[in-house]
């Protein structure tokens, strides 16, 4: 029987952290730090070789998932 592993990941840091709670706000993109975080996450997840990936449609979530 195959083991199922589920990784729950929140989007990386965006430009408005500490200013406002963005929630469902459109147009919020990753900050430079967030892009670096997402790249590191992508490297780690690549080693896990996931079969599938789902993301919120928010820009910051999609940017994180694309890495």
PyMOL Python script that loads the backbone (N, CA, C, O; Angstrom):
from pymol import cmd

cmd.read_pdbstr("""\
ATOM      1  N   UNK A   1       0.847  -1.176   0.000  1.00  0.00           N
ATOM      2  CA  UNK A   1       0.000   0.000   0.000  1.00  0.00           C
ATOM      3  C   UNK A   1       0.901   1.251   0.000  1.00  0.00           C
ATOM      4  O   UNK A   1       1.817   1.366   0.815  1.00  0.00           O
ATOM      5  N   UNK A   2       0.630   2.166  -0.909  1.00  0.00           N
ATOM      6  CA  UNK A   2       1.436   3.385  -1.033  1.00  0.00           C
ATOM      7  C   UNK A   2       1.095   4.371   0.083  1.00  0.00           C
ATOM      8  O   UNK A   2      -0.051   4.475   0.520  1.00  0.00           O
ATOM      9  N   UNK A   3       2.098   5.071   0.519  1.00  0.00           N
ATOM     10  CA  UNK A   3       1.922   6.096   1.561  1.00  0.00           C
ATOM     11  C   UNK A   3       1.535   7.421   0.911  1.00  0.00           C
ATOM     12  O   UNK A   3       2.105   7.808  -0.109  1.00  0.00           O
ATOM     13  N   UNK A   4       0.586   8.097   1.492  1.00  0.00           N
ATOM     14  CA  UNK A   4       0.192   9.415   1.009  1.00  0.00           C
ATOM     15  C   UNK A   4       0.775  10.479   1.921  1.00  0.00           C
ATOM     16  O   UNK A   4       0.594  10.437   3.138  1.00  0.00           O
ATOM     17  N   UNK A   5       1.469  11.427   1.328  1.00  0.00           N
ATOM     18  CA  UNK A   5       2.063  12.538   2.074  1.00  0.00           C
ATOM     19  C   UNK A   5       1.427  13.826   1.566  1.00  0.00           C
ATOM     20  O   UNK A   5       1.358  14.061   0.359  1.00  0.00           O
ATOM     21  N   UNK A   6       0.972  14.643   2.480  1.00  0.00           N
ATOM     22  CA  UNK A   6       0.334  15.903   2.129  1.00  0.00           C
ATOM     23  C   UNK A   6       1.151  17.050   2.725  1.00  0.00           C
ATOM     24  O   UNK A   6       1.390  17.085   3.932  1.00  0.00           O
ATOM     25  N   UNK A   7       1.572  17.974   1.888  1.00  0.00           N
ATOM     26  CA  UNK A   7       2.303  19.164   2.330  1.00  0.00           C
ATOM     27  C   UNK A   7       1.352  20.354   2.221  1.00  0.00           C
ATOM     28  O   UNK A   7       0.848  20.647   1.137  1.00  0.00           O
ATOM     29  N   UNK A   8       1.111  21.028   3.314  1.00  0.00           N
ATOM     30  CA  UNK A   8       0.297  22.246   3.296  1.00  0.00           C
ATOM     31  C   UNK A   8       1.253  23.426   3.383  1.00  0.00           C
ATOM     32  O   UNK A   8       2.021  23.543   4.337  1.00  0.00           O
ATOM     33  N   UNK A   9       1.202  24.292   2.392  1.00  0.00           N
ATOM     34  CA  UNK A   9       2.161  25.395   2.293  1.00  0.00           C
ATOM     35  C   UNK A   9       1.398  26.702   2.138  1.00  0.00           C
ATOM     36  O   UNK A   9       0.483  26.808   1.321  1.00  0.00           O
ATOM     37  N   UNK A  10       1.777  27.674   2.914  1.00  0.00           N
ATOM     38  CA  UNK A  10       1.208  29.014   2.779  1.00  0.00           C
ATOM     39  C   UNK A  10       2.088  29.790   1.800  1.00  0.00           C
ATOM     40  O   UNK A  10       3.273  29.487   1.661  1.00  0.00           O
ATOM     41  N   UNK A  11       1.532  30.765   1.137  1.00  0.00           N
ATOM     42  CA  UNK A  11       2.320  31.568   0.203  1.00  0.00           C
ATOM     43  C   UNK A  11       3.503  32.222   0.925  1.00  0.00           C
ATOM     44  O   UNK A  11       3.486  32.393   2.144  1.00  0.00           O
ATOM     45  N   UNK A  12       4.509  32.577   0.163  1.00  0.00           N
ATOM     46  CA  UNK A  12       5.687  33.238   0.709  1.00  0.00           C
ATOM     47  C   UNK A  12       5.369  34.703   1.023  1.00  0.00           C
ATOM     48  O   UNK A  12       4.257  35.172   0.777  1.00  0.00           O
ATOM     49  N   UNK A  13       6.348  35.411   1.564  1.00  0.00           N
ATOM     50  CA  UNK A  13       6.176  36.794   2.017  1.00  0.00           C
ATOM     51  C   UNK A  13       5.851  37.726   0.854  1.00  0.00           C
ATOM     52  O   UNK A  13       6.492  37.675  -0.195  1.00  0.00           O
ATOM     53  N   UNK A  14       4.859  38.568   1.053  1.00  0.00           N
ATOM     54  CA  UNK A  14       4.479  39.543   0.033  1.00  0.00           C
ATOM     55  C   UNK A  14       4.862  40.950   0.485  1.00  0.00           C
ATOM     56  O   UNK A  14       5.277  41.161   1.624  1.00  0.00           O
ATOM     57  N   UNK A  15       4.715  41.904  -0.430  1.00  0.00           N
ATOM     58  CA  UNK A  15       5.147  43.285  -0.195  1.00  0.00           C
ATOM     59  C   UNK A  15       4.381  44.017   0.901  1.00  0.00           C
ATOM     60  O   UNK A  15       4.867  45.029   1.407  1.00  0.00           O
ATOM     61  N   UNK A  16       3.206  43.539   1.280  1.00  0.00           N
ATOM     62  CA  UNK A  16       2.373  44.289   2.221  1.00  0.00           C
ATOM     63  C   UNK A  16       2.357  43.679   3.619  1.00  0.00           C
ATOM     64  O   UNK A  16       1.574  44.112   4.464  1.00  0.00           O
ATOM     65  N   UNK A  17       3.203  42.685   3.882  1.00  0.00           N
ATOM     66  CA  UNK A  17       3.264  42.073   5.213  1.00  0.00           C
ATOM     67  C   UNK A  17       3.579  43.156   6.243  1.00  0.00           C
ATOM     68  O   UNK A  17       4.483  43.970   6.051  1.00  0.00           O
ATOM     69  N   UNK A  18       2.825  43.153   7.329  1.00  0.00           N
ATOM     70  CA  UNK A  18       3.031  44.124   8.389  1.00  0.00           C
ATOM     71  C   UNK A  18       2.283  45.429   8.188  1.00  0.00           C
ATOM     72  O   UNK A  18       2.214  46.250   9.102  1.00  0.00           O
ATOM     73  N   UNK A  19       1.721  45.632   6.999  1.00  0.00           N
ATOM     74  CA  UNK A  19       0.967  46.862   6.714  1.00  0.00           C
ATOM     75  C   UNK A  19      -0.540  46.628   6.843  1.00  0.00           C
ATOM     76  O   UNK A  19      -1.235  47.334   7.573  1.00  0.00           O
ATOM     77  N   UNK A  20      -1.018  45.630   6.123  1.00  0.00           N
ATOM     78  CA  UNK A  20      -2.450  45.307   6.114  1.00  0.00           C
ATOM     79  C   UNK A  20      -2.617  43.799   6.040  1.00  0.00           C
ATOM     80  O   UNK A  20      -1.716  43.082   5.607  1.00  0.00           O
ATOM     81  N   UNK A  21      -3.785  43.326   6.471  1.00  0.00           N
ATOM     82  CA  UNK A  21      -4.134  41.924   6.308  1.00  0.00           C
ATOM     83  C   UNK A  21      -4.776  41.806   4.930  1.00  0.00           C
ATOM     84  O   UNK A  21      -5.899  42.269   4.728  1.00  0.00           O
ATOM     85  N   UNK A  22      -4.080  41.198   3.993  1.00  0.00           N
ATOM     86  CA  UNK A  22      -4.515  41.203   2.598  1.00  0.00           C
ATOM     87  C   UNK A  22      -5.658  40.243   2.301  1.00  0.00           C
ATOM     88  O   UNK A  22      -6.478  40.520   1.426  1.00  0.00           O
ATOM     89  N   UNK A  23      -5.728  39.138   2.999  1.00  0.00           N
ATOM     90  CA  UNK A  23      -6.820  38.201   2.782  1.00  0.00           C
ATOM     91  C   UNK A  23      -7.035  37.886   1.319  1.00  0.00           C
ATOM     92  O   UNK A  23      -6.155  37.331   0.662  1.00  0.00           O
ATOM     93  N   UNK A  24      -8.201  38.236   0.806  1.00  0.00           N
ATOM     94  CA  UNK A  24      -8.555  37.959  -0.588  1.00  0.00           C
ATOM     95  C   UNK A  24      -8.216  39.114  -1.526  1.00  0.00           C
ATOM     96  O   UNK A  24      -8.640  39.114  -2.682  1.00  0.00           O
ATOM     97  N   UNK A  25      -7.468  40.081  -1.051  1.00  0.00           N
ATOM     98  CA  UNK A  25      -7.116  41.254  -1.859  1.00  0.00           C
ATOM     99  C   UNK A  25      -6.353  40.831  -3.123  1.00  0.00           C
ATOM    100  O   UNK A  25      -5.368  40.096  -3.046  1.00  0.00           O
ATOM    101  N   UNK A  26      -6.810  41.292  -4.256  1.00  0.00           N
ATOM    102  CA  UNK A  26      -6.141  40.987  -5.522  1.00  0.00           C
ATOM    103  C   UNK A  26      -4.936  41.891  -5.722  1.00  0.00           C
ATOM    104  O   UNK A  26      -4.847  42.966  -5.129  1.00  0.00           O
ATOM    105  N   UNK A  27      -4.012  41.448  -6.561  1.00  0.00           N
ATOM    106  CA  UNK A  27      -2.876  42.269  -6.946  1.00  0.00           C
ATOM    107  C   UNK A  27      -1.714  42.294  -5.972  1.00  0.00           C
ATOM    108  O   UNK A  27      -0.789  43.087  -6.143  1.00  0.00           O
ATOM    109  N   UNK A  28      -1.738  41.443  -4.952  1.00  0.00           N
ATOM    110  CA  UNK A  28      -0.642  41.399  -3.978  1.00  0.00           C
ATOM    111  C   UNK A  28       0.367  40.357  -4.451  1.00  0.00           C
ATOM    112  O   UNK A  28       0.052  39.170  -4.539  1.00  0.00           O
ATOM    113  N   UNK A  29       1.563  40.806  -4.751  1.00  0.00           N
ATOM    114  CA  UNK A  29       2.605  39.935  -5.314  1.00  0.00           C
ATOM    115  C   UNK A  29       3.684  39.663  -4.274  1.00  0.00           C
ATOM    116  O   UNK A  29       3.745  40.336  -3.246  1.00  0.00           O
ATOM    117  N   UNK A  30       4.524  38.691  -4.538  1.00  0.00           N
ATOM    118  CA  UNK A  30       5.611  38.362  -3.624  1.00  0.00           C
ATOM    119  C   UNK A  30       6.657  39.467  -3.598  1.00  0.00           C
ATOM    120  O   UNK A  30       6.950  40.100  -4.612  1.00  0.00           O
ATOM    121  N   UNK A  31       7.211  39.680  -2.408  1.00  0.00           N
ATOM    122  CA  UNK A  31       8.354  40.579  -2.252  1.00  0.00           C
ATOM    123  C   UNK A  31       9.604  39.825  -2.703  1.00  0.00           C
ATOM    124  O   UNK A  31       9.541  38.620  -2.950  1.00  0.00           O
ATOM    125  N   UNK A  32      10.727  40.512  -2.814  1.00  0.00           N
ATOM    126  CA  UNK A  32      11.994  39.852  -3.182  1.00  0.00           C
ATOM    127  C   UNK A  32      12.306  38.728  -2.196  1.00  0.00           C
ATOM    128  O   UNK A  32      12.739  37.649  -2.601  1.00  0.00           O
ATOM    129  N   UNK A  33      12.089  38.974  -0.916  1.00  0.00           N
ATOM    130  CA  UNK A  33      12.314  37.939   0.104  1.00  0.00           C
ATOM    131  C   UNK A  33      11.385  36.750  -0.139  1.00  0.00           C
ATOM    132  O   UNK A  33      11.800  35.599   0.000  1.00  0.00           O
ATOM    133  N   UNK A  34      10.138  37.021  -0.500  1.00  0.00           N
ATOM    134  CA  UNK A  34       9.179  35.964  -0.787  1.00  0.00           C
ATOM    135  C   UNK A  34       9.571  35.138  -2.000  1.00  0.00           C
ATOM    136  O   UNK A  34       9.381  33.922  -2.011  1.00  0.00           O
ATOM    137  N   UNK A  35      10.113  35.783  -3.017  1.00  0.00           N
ATOM    138  CA  UNK A  35      10.580  35.058  -4.196  1.00  0.00           C
ATOM    139  C   UNK A  35      11.717  34.119  -3.832  1.00  0.00           C
ATOM    140  O   UNK A  35      11.783  32.999  -4.339  1.00  0.00           O
ATOM    141  N   UNK A  36      12.616  34.566  -2.956  1.00  0.00           N
ATOM    142  CA  UNK A  36      13.712  33.711  -2.496  1.00  0.00           C
ATOM    143  C   UNK A  36      13.169  32.547  -1.663  1.00  0.00           C
ATOM    144  O   UNK A  36      13.628  31.413  -1.802  1.00  0.00           O
ATOM    145  N   UNK A  37      12.198  32.828  -0.804  1.00  0.00           N
ATOM    146  CA  UNK A  37      11.573  31.764  -0.010  1.00  0.00           C
ATOM    147  C   UNK A  37      10.921  30.725  -0.921  1.00  0.00           C
ATOM    148  O   UNK A  37      11.082  29.522  -0.712  1.00  0.00           O
ATOM    149  N   UNK A  38      10.194  31.185  -1.916  1.00  0.00           N
ATOM    150  CA  UNK A  38       9.510  30.278  -2.838  1.00  0.00           C
ATOM    151  C   UNK A  38      10.508  29.428  -3.619  1.00  0.00           C
ATOM    152  O   UNK A  38      10.261  28.245  -3.855  1.00  0.00           O
ATOM    153  N   UNK A  39      11.612  30.009  -4.014  1.00  0.00           N
ATOM    154  CA  UNK A  39      12.644  29.251  -4.730  1.00  0.00           C
ATOM    155  C   UNK A  39      13.214  28.147  -3.848  1.00  0.00           C
ATOM    156  O   UNK A  39      13.405  27.021  -4.308  1.00  0.00           O
ATOM    157  N   UNK A  40      13.488  28.466  -2.578  1.00  0.00           N
ATOM    158  CA  UNK A  40      13.994  27.443  -1.659  1.00  0.00           C
ATOM    159  C   UNK A  40      12.956  26.345  -1.441  1.00  0.00           C
ATOM    160  O   UNK A  40      13.295  25.162  -1.396  1.00  0.00           O
ATOM    161  N   UNK A  41      11.703  26.738  -1.309  1.00  0.00           N
ATOM    162  CA  UNK A  41      10.630  25.761  -1.147  1.00  0.00           C
ATOM    163  C   UNK A  41      10.543  24.859  -2.371  1.00  0.00           C
ATOM    164  O   UNK A  41      10.402  23.643  -2.239  1.00  0.00           O
ATOM    165  N   UNK A  42      10.625  25.445  -3.555  1.00  0.00           N
ATOM    166  CA  UNK A  42      10.588  24.655  -4.786  1.00  0.00           C
ATOM    167  C   UNK A  42      11.690  23.615  -4.840  1.00  0.00           C
ATOM    168  O   UNK A  42      11.463  22.488  -5.279  1.00  0.00           O
ATOM    169  N   UNK A  43      12.891  23.989  -4.393  1.00  0.00           N
ATOM    170  CA  UNK A  43      14.009  23.041  -4.363  1.00  0.00           C
ATOM    171  C   UNK A  43      13.722  21.884  -3.412  1.00  0.00           C
ATOM    172  O   UNK A  43      13.990  20.726  -3.733  1.00  0.00           O
ATOM    173  N   UNK A  44      13.177  22.202  -2.243  1.00  0.00           N
ATOM    174  CA  UNK A  44      12.868  21.152  -1.258  1.00  0.00           C
ATOM    175  C   UNK A  44      11.755  20.232  -1.741  1.00  0.00           C
ATOM    176  O   UNK A  44      11.848  19.012  -1.606  1.00  0.00           O
ATOM    177  N   UNK A  45      10.702  20.819  -2.304  1.00  0.00           N
ATOM    178  CA  UNK A  45       9.595  19.996  -2.771  1.00  0.00           C
ATOM    179  C   UNK A  45       9.981  19.160  -3.990  1.00  0.00           C
ATOM    180  O   UNK A  45       9.447  18.066  -4.175  1.00  0.00           O
ATOM    181  N   UNK A  46      10.880  19.645  -4.808  1.00  0.00           N
ATOM    182  CA  UNK A  46      11.324  18.879  -5.979  1.00  0.00           C
ATOM    183  C   UNK A  46      11.936  17.549  -5.539  1.00  0.00           C
ATOM    184  O   UNK A  46      11.769  16.530  -6.209  1.00  0.00           O
ATOM    185  N   UNK A  47      12.634  17.567  -4.427  1.00  0.00           N
ATOM    186  CA  UNK A  47      13.218  16.321  -3.912  1.00  0.00           C
ATOM    187  C   UNK A  47      12.139  15.340  -3.470  1.00  0.00           C
ATOM    188  O   UNK A  47      12.353  14.129  -3.508  1.00  0.00           O
ATOM    189  N   UNK A  48      10.988  15.847  -3.054  1.00  0.00           N
ATOM    190  CA  UNK A  48       9.880  14.989  -2.636  1.00  0.00           C
ATOM    191  C   UNK A  48       9.110  14.445  -3.838  1.00  0.00           C
ATOM    192  O   UNK A  48       8.338  13.496  -3.697  1.00  0.00           O
ATOM    193  N   UNK A  49       9.308  15.030  -5.012  1.00  0.00           N
ATOM    194  CA  UNK A  49       8.664  14.613  -6.255  1.00  0.00           C
ATOM    195  C   UNK A  49       7.151  14.427  -6.094  1.00  0.00           C
ATOM    196  O   UNK A  49       6.646  13.316  -6.253  1.00  0.00           O
ATOM    197  N   UNK A  50       6.426  15.506  -5.780  1.00  0.00           N
ATOM    198  CA  UNK A  50       4.979  15.370  -5.587  1.00  0.00           C
ATOM    199  C   UNK A  50       4.267  14.977  -6.890  1.00  0.00           C
ATOM    200  O   UNK A  50       4.695  15.337  -7.986  1.00  0.00           O
ATOM    201  N   UNK A  51       3.186  14.240  -6.736  1.00  0.00           N
ATOM    202  CA  UNK A  51       2.378  13.829  -7.883  1.00  0.00           C
ATOM    203  C   UNK A  51       1.432  14.927  -8.331  1.00  0.00           C
ATOM    204  O   UNK A  51       1.020  14.958  -9.491  1.00  0.00           O
ATOM    205  N   UNK A  52       1.086  15.828  -7.422  1.00  0.00           N
ATOM    206  CA  UNK A  52       0.126  16.878  -7.748  1.00  0.00           C
ATOM    207  C   UNK A  52       0.412  18.112  -6.905  1.00  0.00           C
ATOM    208  O   UNK A  52       1.050  18.039  -5.854  1.00  0.00           O
ATOM    209  N   UNK A  53      -0.079  19.250  -7.397  1.00  0.00           N
ATOM    210  CA  UNK A  53       0.073  20.511  -6.690  1.00  0.00           C
ATOM    211  C   UNK A  53      -1.178  21.345  -6.938  1.00  0.00           C
ATOM    212  O   UNK A  53      -1.590  21.519  -8.085  1.00  0.00           O
ATOM    213  N   UNK A  54      -1.778  21.855  -5.885  1.00  0.00           N
ATOM    214  CA  UNK A  54      -2.948  22.723  -5.993  1.00  0.00           C
ATOM    215  C   UNK A  54      -2.614  24.062  -5.360  1.00  0.00           C
ATOM    216  O   UNK A  54      -1.852  24.129  -4.395  1.00  0.00           O
ATOM    217  N   UNK A  55      -3.177  25.109  -5.896  1.00  0.00           N
ATOM    218  CA  UNK A  55      -2.902  26.446  -5.387  1.00  0.00           C
ATOM    219  C   UNK A  55      -4.161  27.294  -5.423  1.00  0.00           C
ATOM    220  O   UNK A  55      -5.059  27.080  -6.238  1.00  0.00           O
ATOM    221  N   UNK A  56      -4.199  28.247  -4.533  1.00  0.00           N
ATOM    222  CA  UNK A  56      -5.203  29.302  -4.581  1.00  0.00           C
ATOM    223  C   UNK A  56      -4.976  30.099  -5.863  1.00  0.00           C
ATOM    224  O   UNK A  56      -3.857  30.117  -6.376  1.00  0.00           O
ATOM    225  N   UNK A  57      -5.991  30.747  -6.386  1.00  0.00           N
ATOM    226  CA  UNK A  57      -5.794  31.571  -7.580  1.00  0.00           C
ATOM    227  C   UNK A  57      -5.175  32.943  -7.296  1.00  0.00           C
ATOM    228  O   UNK A  57      -4.922  33.694  -8.238  1.00  0.00           O
ATOM    229  N   UNK A  58      -4.923  33.292  -6.036  1.00  0.00           N
ATOM    230  CA  UNK A  58      -4.313  34.580  -5.699  1.00  0.00           C
ATOM    231  C   UNK A  58      -2.902  34.657  -6.271  1.00  0.00           C
ATOM    232  O   UNK A  58      -2.179  33.661  -6.297  1.00  0.00           O
ATOM    233  N   UNK A  59      -2.515  35.846  -6.728  1.00  0.00           N
ATOM    234  CA  UNK A  59      -1.215  36.032  -7.370  1.00  0.00           C
ATOM    235  C   UNK A  59      -0.063  35.527  -6.509  1.00  0.00           C
ATOM    236  O   UNK A  59       0.820  34.826  -7.004  1.00  0.00           O
ATOM    237  N   UNK A  60      -0.066  35.873  -5.238  1.00  0.00           N
ATOM    238  CA  UNK A  60       1.043  35.487  -4.359  1.00  0.00           C
ATOM    239  C   UNK A  60       1.111  33.978  -4.181  1.00  0.00           C
ATOM    240  O   UNK A  60       2.203  33.424  -4.054  1.00  0.00           O
ATOM    241  N   UNK A  61      -0.035  33.303  -4.170  1.00  0.00           N
ATOM    242  CA  UNK A  61      -0.049  31.849  -4.045  1.00  0.00           C
ATOM    243  C   UNK A  61       0.440  31.190  -5.337  1.00  0.00           C
ATOM    244  O   UNK A  61       1.201  30.224  -5.300  1.00  0.00           O
ATOM    245  N   UNK A  62      -0.003  31.719  -6.471  1.00  0.00           N
ATOM    246  CA  UNK A  62       0.447  31.185  -7.751  1.00  0.00           C
ATOM    247  C   UNK A  62       1.946  31.391  -7.953  1.00  0.00           C
ATOM    248  O   UNK A  62       2.635  30.499  -8.449  1.00  0.00           O
ATOM    249  N   UNK A  63       2.450  32.559  -7.572  1.00  0.00           N
ATOM    250  CA  UNK A  63       3.894  32.811  -7.682  1.00  0.00           C
ATOM    251  C   UNK A  63       4.677  31.814  -6.831  1.00  0.00           C
ATOM    252  O   UNK A  63       5.719  31.315  -7.256  1.00  0.00           O
ATOM    253  N   UNK A  64       4.180  31.529  -5.639  1.00  0.00           N
ATOM    254  CA  UNK A  64       4.846  30.556  -4.764  1.00  0.00           C
ATOM    255  C   UNK A  64       4.811  29.180  -5.397  1.00  0.00           C
ATOM    256  O   UNK A  64       5.828  28.487  -5.425  1.00  0.00           O
ATOM    257  N   UNK A  65       3.659  28.775  -5.905  1.00  0.00           N
ATOM    258  CA  UNK A  65       3.500  27.443  -6.495  1.00  0.00           C
ATOM    259  C   UNK A  65       4.339  27.257  -7.764  1.00  0.00           C
ATOM    260  O   UNK A  65       4.797  26.151  -8.048  1.00  0.00           O
ATOM    261  N   UNK A  66       4.537  28.325  -8.518  1.00  0.00           N
ATOM    262  CA  UNK A  66       5.291  28.224  -9.760  1.00  0.00           C
ATOM    263  C   UNK A  66       6.754  27.886  -9.544  1.00  0.00           C
ATOM    264  O   UNK A  66       7.414  27.370 -10.446  1.00  0.00           O
ATOM    265  N   UNK A  67       7.260  28.167  -8.372  1.00  0.00           N
ATOM    266  CA  UNK A  67       8.665  27.882  -8.082  1.00  0.00           C
ATOM    267  C   UNK A  67       8.851  26.409  -7.818  1.00  0.00           C
ATOM    268  O   UNK A  67       9.969  25.965  -7.554  1.00  0.00           O
TER     269      UNK A  67
END
""", "prot")
cmd.dss("prot")
cmd.show_as("cartoon", "prot")
cmd.util.cbc("prot")
cmd.orient("prot")
